[in-house]
Structure formats: structure tokens, C-alpha cells
Amino acid sequence: MNSLSNVLKKSSTLLVDFTPEDCPACGCPRFERIARNPFDKVLGRTARYVCIKCGKTTLQMNSVAESNAPNQPDAVFDGEMEACKKFVIGNRYAKGDGVKKNEQAAYNCFVQAAELGHSGAQVNVGIFLLRGIGAAQDTHAALEWFESAAKQGNQKALNLLPKVKAFLDKSGVKSVERPTDAL
């Protein structure tokens, strides 16, 4: 596995410690900068480039002077990682996966992840609030969490939001029973 990943990495990716103007592999001037992935910062990569002609990816690494500085992830990446950790822990408590099932602890973890912007956690908080699991039932707060997740493009939130809104519009009551059956 390790040798296969090394072969693949060598064949499709180049590492440089300078800002390239042309493709280091083929010299092509049709060379553009592309978005870094979340791990690039942690791994010390300052930029990503792709050649239009040969398709090779070039990763610009920190220079020698920069590599002596501590390599800390930026605040956004750090927040995303914390949100993911809380979401995973919440799921474990919700399902009893490796821990004793605890809906209150699951809800608390989901809220923490949701407040950090994790869309899956926002959906779960909405579901817990609709059903009154781990917290008092609150359909209006649940609707707000679904809207937050939907703004991020979360498919489950996009599917549930119209159903919850339609039910609230029809009933005007604070208790929601039927839409949660579809969850």
C-alpha cells in the first residue's frame, strides 16, 4: 500500500519549494493555481497548481526558513476539526456505539458541533428538538437549525425543511409529531 501510494504520488504530483510560473513537469505556461484542501495547511503546503496540458498537480511547500516555524493549522481548520470530533462523539452517544447510549450527551455534542457550523450536527439538533430528545421540544428552534444547515447545502435539511414548514403552517401548533416519523 505504501509503495503504491508513493508511485501514484510521484506520477501525478510534483513538490516544489518555490512559486512556479510554468509547469515544472512539461514547461507549459498554461498553469493555474487551484484551491488547497484542508490538509494542505497542516502538511505545510502553501499552494496547489495544476497544468492544463499534462494534468500534473504541483504542490508548493513551505520554504526552508518557513519550515522551521511551528506548523499550526489555522483557526478555520481547527474549528472544523473540533466540530467533526463533536459530531462523531454525538453520533456515538446517540447510537450507543462504543459507549452507553446517552441522548442528553448526544444532544449536547451535536449542539457544540452545530454552533461551530457543522451542517450534519445542525440537522441532528433540529431532529432532537422536533422530537424533544435531550432537550425540550421546540419546533421553531428546530426550524432555525434546519435553515442553517440548508444554507450550507445539507441535502437532508433541504429535504426536511419544506415538510416542517408546511406542517407548521397547517397546524400552527408547537408540537410536531408527523414530520418526525419521516426522519
C-alpha positions in Angstrom: 0.0 0.0 0.0 2.7 2.4 0.9 4.7 1.8 -2.2 1.6 2.1 -4.4 0.8 5.5 -2.9 4.4 6.6 -3.4 4.2 5.5 -7.1 0.9 7.3 -7.6 2.1 10.4 -5.8 5.3 10.5 -7.9 3.5 10.0 -11.2 0.8 12.7 -10.7 2.2 15.2 -8.2 5.3 17.3 -8.0 6.6 19.0 -4.9 8.4 22.4 -5.2 9.7 24.9 -2.6 9.3 28.0 -4.9 6.4 29.7 -6.7 6.3 28.2 -10.2 5.5 30.3 -13.2 5.3 27.4 -15.6 4.6 23.7 -15.1 7.7 22.1 -13.6 6.9 18.9 -15.4 6.4 20.0 -19.0 7.2 23.7 -19.0 3.7 24.6 -20.2 2.7 28.2 -19.4 -1.0 27.2 -19.1 -0.5 26.5 -15.4 -3.1 27.7 -12.9 -3.4 27.9 -9.1 -6.2 25.8 -7.6 -7.8 25.7 -4.1 -5.9 24.0 -1.4 -7.6 21.2 0.5 -8.0 21.4 4.3 -4.9 19.2 4.9 -2.5 21.3 2.9 -2.0 23.9 5.6 -1.3 21.2 8.2 1.1 19.4 5.9 3.0 22.7 5.1 1.8 23.2 1.6 1.4 26.8 0.7 -0.3 26.4 -2.7 -1.6 23.9 -5.3 -1.2 24.3 -9.1 -2.4 22.2 -12.0 -1.1 22.1 -15.6 -3.8 22.3 -18.2 -1.6 20.4 -20.7 -0.2 17.4 -18.8 -2.6 17.4 -15.8 0.1 17.1 -13.2 -0.5 18.7 -9.8 2.3 20.7 -8.3 2.3 21.3 -4.5 4.3 24.3 -3.3 5.8 23.5 0.1 7.0 26.0 2.7 10.5 27.3 2.1 13.3 26.1 4.4 13.0 29.3 6.5 9.3 28.8 7.0 9.6 25.1 7.7 11.5 25.9 11.0 8.4 27.7 12.3 5.8 25.7 14.1 3.2 24.3 11.7 -0.1 25.0 13.3 -3.4 24.7 11.5 -5.3 27.9 11.0 -8.4 28.8 13.1 -10.9 27.8 10.5 -9.4 24.3 10.0 -9.1 23.9 13.8 -12.7 24.8 14.2 -13.8 22.4 11.5 -11.8 19.6 13.2 -13.4 20.3 16.6 -16.9 20.4 15.0 -16.2 17.0 13.3 -14.9 15.5 16.6 -18.1 16.7 18.5 -20.3 15.4 15.7 -18.7 11.9 15.8 -18.9 11.8 19.6 -22.5 12.8 19.4 -23.3 10.1 16.9 -21.6 7.5 19.2 -23.7 8.6 22.2 -26.9 8.7 20.0 -26.3 5.1 18.7 -24.6 3.6 21.8 -21.5 2.9 19.6 -18.7 2.0 21.9 -20.3 4.0 24.8 -23.5 3.7 26.7 -26.4 5.3 24.7 -27.0 8.7 26.2 -29.4 11.0 24.3 -28.6 14.0 26.5 -24.9 13.7 25.9 -25.5 13.2 22.2 -27.7 16.4 22.1 -25.0 18.4 23.9 -22.3 17.2 21.5 -24.5 18.0 18.5 -25.2 21.5 19.8 -21.5 22.2 20.2 -20.7 20.9 16.7 -23.7 22.8 15.3 -22.6 26.1 16.9 -19.2 25.5 15.2 -21.1 25.3 11.8 -21.2 21.5 11.2 -24.3 21.1 9.0 -24.9 17.4 9.9 -24.9 18.4 13.5 -27.3 21.2 12.8 -29.7 18.7 11.2 -29.4 16.4 14.2 -30.1 19.2 16.7 -33.2 20.1 14.6 -34.4 16.5 14.8 -33.7 16.2 18.5 -35.6 19.5 19.1 -38.5 18.3 16.9 -38.8 15.1 18.9 -37.9 16.5 22.3 -34.9 14.3 22.7 -32.2 15.6 25.0 -34.0 18.9 25.3 -37.5 20.3 25.5 -39.4 20.1 22.2 -39.1 23.4 20.3 -40.2 23.3 16.7 -39.2 26.9 16.0 -35.6 26.4 17.2 -35.6 23.2 15.2 -36.7 25.1 12.1 -33.8 27.6 12.6 -31.3 24.7 12.8 -32.7 23.2 9.6 -32.4 26.5 7.9 -28.8 27.0 8.9 -27.9 23.5 7.6 -29.9 24.1 4.4 -27.9 27.3 3.7 -24.8 25.2 3.7 -26.4 22.8 1.2 -27.1 19.9 3.5 -29.3 17.6 1.5 -31.2 16.2 4.5 -32.0 19.7 5.7 -33.1 20.7 2.2 -35.5 17.7 2.1 -36.9 18.2 5.6 -37.3 22.0 5.7 -40.3 22.2 3.4 -42.1 19.4 5.3 -41.5 21.0 8.6 -42.6 24.5 7.3 -45.7 23.0 5.7 -46.7 21.3 8.9 -46.1 24.4 11.0 -48.1 26.5 8.6 -51.0 24.0 8.6 -51.1 23.3 12.3 -49.8 26.4 13.9 -49.0 24.3 17.0 -45.7 23.9 18.8 -45.8 20.1 18.9 -44.6 18.3 15.8 -45.3 14.6 15.6 -46.0 13.6 12.0 -42.9 15.1 10.2 -40.5 13.3 12.6 -42.0 10.0 11.5 -40.3 10.5 8.2 -36.9 11.3 9.8 
